[in-house]
């Protein structure tokens, strides 16, 4: 049996960081996964090694996972459904005669 | 690599304990049937979560253990070109392990726990890595056959129902293609070489052919637990379907290399539109999975040693982070 109780405790103390990558100038940072790291600097370096081995990015954000507040799946209806019946918010709702030109 | 479906255990499904439970299960199955991906915070049956944690952690372990047979040849690569390629491939395997551990952690099991299960022997990894890499040709054969089989598996897994796993698979499949191509290119070079090099190529393929076919797991008739995984779309194609796809794609590549595959029953079946192949030695497979393969002990011992040797680095980094934290507060 491996005798790594102390390492395990240490490993548990390495927090989780969520990784966001901007793939090229002009685009948003996009979530791509997570890394374990003792601090932000190491999290950045690990994220570089793990998620950008093939020029996938030009900028990385790392955020402590526990700093993220997420909406709950059970709130999906109350949060998002009100938008479903507001079709007048979309340009295709309006009929503009061809004669009016491009709009 | 890998995504070996051969090491799955039975899935135990509990009967719903209440009307509420039954309703949740129904909604869940409806989402799966409608091809809506399941995301971490959403409700899922306990057995779905457990099955995924087991499969994903074993997949991640396979990636990490898979670094060893190739690491064995790094210092003996015949040219700088081959050496940088091999290094990059091994680094990818480590990265793939991390993508999958990261995806598996979203199900609520920590990476430390998963690694503990690997090291204690509770969790398995793909049987293929318990075979030794004896010759340089094995570096090509592993890329061509082992990664080739893995890609076949992983393309199917990338369409699976669990969002984080599916996304990790898409990422991995993109990178995996390089692994297979570099392996095939290496073998092509050997196939144009000296008599000894050609023999080394053939001998290597002879050793890896059957274990590669075993990577797809037991025949469908002997894989009674697959049905539930298929219903949940953790698995999209059956073991035999995937194995057949792999064989059909690989035989012409072997012909192009000018080598034979070690199966006298392997031949094109016009009627089926597929290659027929001989019976797989499942007894050997069972032995290797259960710890009696040529390298099982060595692979685990190396993993544990590397983990323990790295303990001081992890401790030092944690201590440094704590010190910096205190400085900031002060």
Contacts between the chains, C-beta under 8 A, distances in Angstrom:
chain1	res1	chain2	res2	distance
A	1	B	120	6.1
A	2	B	116	7.6
A	2	B	119	4.3
A	2	B	120	6.6
A	2	B	304	4.8
A	2	B	307	7.4
A	2	B	308	7.4
A	3	B	308	7.7
A	4	B	116	7.6
A	4	B	119	7.2
A	4	B	304	7.6
A	4	B	307	6.2
A	4	B	308	6.0
A	4	B	311	7.1
A	6	B	311	6.9
A	6	B	315	7.9
A	7	B	307	6.7
A	7	B	308	7.0
A	7	B	311	4.4
A	7	B	314	6.3
A	7	B	315	7.9
A	8	B	112	5.1
A	8	B	116	6.5
A	10	B	311	7.1
A	10	B	314	4.9
A	10	B	315	5.3
A	10	B	318	5.4
A	11	B	111	7.4
A	11	B	112	4.4
A	11	B	115	7.9
A	11	B	314	6.3
A	12	B	110	6.8
A	12	B	112	5.6
A	13	B	318	5.3
A	14	B	314	7.0
A	14	B	317	7.6
A	14	B	318	6.5
A	16	B	105	7.1
A	32	B	171	7.9
A	33	B	99	6.0
A	33	B	102	4.7
A	33	B	103	7.3
A	33	B	168	7.4
A	34	B	102	4.6
A	34	B	105	7.1
A	35	B	98	7.2
A	35	B	102	7.2
A	36	B	111	6.5
A	37	B	317	8.0
A	38	B	314	7.7
A	38	B	317	3.9
A	38	B	318	5.0
A	38	B	320	6.8
A	38	B	321	4.0
A	39	B	317	7.5
A	39	B	320	7.2
A	39	B	321	4.0
A	39	B	324	6.3
A	39	B	325	8.0
A	42	B	317	6.2
A	42	B	321	7.9
A	49	B	91	7.9
A	49	B	95	7.4
A	50	B	95	5.3
A	50	B	98	5.0
A	50	B	99	7.3
A	51	B	95	8.0
A	53	B	88	7.7
A	53	B	91	6.8
A	53	B	92	6.9
A	53	B	95	6.4
A	53	B	175	7.8
A	54	B	175	7.2
A	70	B	41	6.8
A	72	B	41	6.7
A	73	B	39	7.4
A	73	B	41	5.3
A	73	B	42	4.6
A	73	B	43	7.4
